[in-house]
Amino acid sequence: MASAVVRWIGGKQFVGIDSTKHSVVLSTADEGVGMKPSELLLVALASCTAVDVVEILGKKRLTLTALSISATAEQEADPPWTFRKIHLKYQLTGPDLTDAAVAQAIALSEEKYCSVASTVRGKAEITYEYEIVKGD
């Protein structure tokens, strides 16, 4: 079972701790310290799919030397400011990466393996694009 604890540390600052005792500081934008909770959702989505893509490409015995995923989102104008559209832009570097392998790895993650994408997809449209940078 997944679990997490969020503790208030003062002002509008909090610390979130996961089941493996890793932590992240969260706050409102005006605090200037920590991540905004809504943007932490974007980080969760991007990192969830990143784990999958790295693993899938590794199983294909393809060399991945760098991976970056940028997440942008459109939110409703009124509370609760629900995300309606989320776009992920993958940038992958590796000497033997192919369009077919990368597209398949991303699709498998987005459609089958990423629990965050599966959960968020009920409310937000998730789109993606990728760029392969040849290199070592």
C-alpha positions in Angstrom: 0.0 0.0 0.0 1.3 3.5 -0.9 1.4 6.0 1.9 2.6 9.5 2.7 2.5 12.0 5.5 2.4 15.8 5.3 3.5 17.9 8.3 3.0 21.6 8.7 6.4 23.2 9.6 5.2 26.8 10.0 3.7 29.6 8.0 2.5 28.1 4.7 5.2 25.5 4.6 4.9 21.8 4.8 7.1 18.7 4.5 5.8 15.7 2.7 7.3 12.3 3.6 6.8 9.1 1.6 6.8 5.5 2.7 10.5 5.2 2.2 11.2 8.3 4.4 12.2 10.6 1.5 10.9 14.1 1.8 10.0 17.2 -0.1 9.3 20.7 1.1 6.0 22.2 -0.1 4.6 25.7 0.2 2.5 28.4 -1.4 4.1 30.5 -4.1 4.3 33.6 -1.8 6.4 31.6 0.7 9.3 31.3 -1.7 10.4 28.0 -0.2 9.4 24.6 -1.4 7.3 23.3 -4.3 3.7 24.3 -5.0 1.5 21.3 -4.4 -0.1 21.5 -7.8 3.2 21.6 -9.5 4.4 18.6 -7.4 1.6 16.7 -9.3 3.4 17.6 -12.6 6.7 16.5 -11.1 5.0 13.2 -10.0 3.7 12.6 -13.5 6.9 13.4 -15.2 9.0 11.3 -12.8 6.6 8.4 -13.0 6.8 8.2 -16.7 10.6 8.8 -16.6 11.1 5.7 -14.5 9.1 3.7 -16.9 10.8 5.0 -20.0 14.3 4.4 -18.6 13.3 0.8 -17.7 11.7 0.0 -21.0 14.6 1.4 -23.1 17.0 -0.6 -20.8 15.0 -3.8 -21.5 15.4 -3.0 -25.2 19.1 -2.8 -24.6 19.2 0.7 -25.9 21.7 3.2 -24.5 20.1 6.2 -22.8 22.6 8.8 -21.7 20.2 11.7 -20.8 16.5 12.2 -20.3 14.6 15.4 -19.5 10.9 15.8 -19.3 9.2 19.2 -19.2 5.6 19.4 -18.0 3.3 22.3 -18.8 -0.3 22.5 -17.8 -3.5 24.5 -18.3 -5.7 24.9 -15.2 -9.2 26.1 -14.8 -9.5 29.8 -14.0 -11.7 29.2 -10.9 -11.2 27.1 -7.8 -10.2 24.4 -7.4 -8.1 25.2 -10.5 -8.3 21.7 -11.9 -5.7 20.7 -14.5 -7.5 20.3 -17.8 -4.5 19.8 -20.2 -1.0 18.5 -19.4 1.7 18.4 -22.0 4.9 16.4 -21.5 7.9 17.1 -23.7 10.6 14.4 -23.5 14.2 15.0 -24.6 16.2 11.8 -24.8 19.9 11.4 -25.7 21.5 8.2 -26.7 23.6 6.8 -29.6 21.2 4.1 -30.7 17.7 5.4 -29.9 15.1 5.1 -32.6 11.8 6.9 -33.1 10.0 3.5 -32.9 11.6 2.5 -29.7 11.2 5.8 -28.0 7.5 6.2 -29.1 6.7 2.7 -27.9 8.4 3.3 -24.5 6.5 6.5 -24.0 3.2 5.0 -25.1 3.6 2.0 -22.8 4.3 4.3 -19.9 1.5 6.7 -20.6 -1.1 4.1 -21.4 -0.2 1.1 -19.3 2.4 1.5 -16.5 2.4 5.0 -15.1 0.0 5.1 -12.1 0.1 8.9 -11.9 -0.9 9.2 -15.6 -3.7 6.7 -15.2 -5.0 8.6 -12.2 -4.7 12.1 -13.7 -6.1 11.1 -17.1 -9.6 11.0 -15.6 -9.6 14.8 -15.3 -6.9 16.0 -17.6 -6.0 15.4 -21.2 -2.3 14.3 -21.3 -0.4 14.9 -24.5 3.3 14.4 -25.3 6.0 14.9 -27.8 9.6 13.8 -27.8 12.9 14.8 -29.3 15.8 12.4 -29.7 19.3 13.9 -29.5 21.9 11.6 -30.9 25.0 11.4 -28.7 27.0 9.3 -26.3 
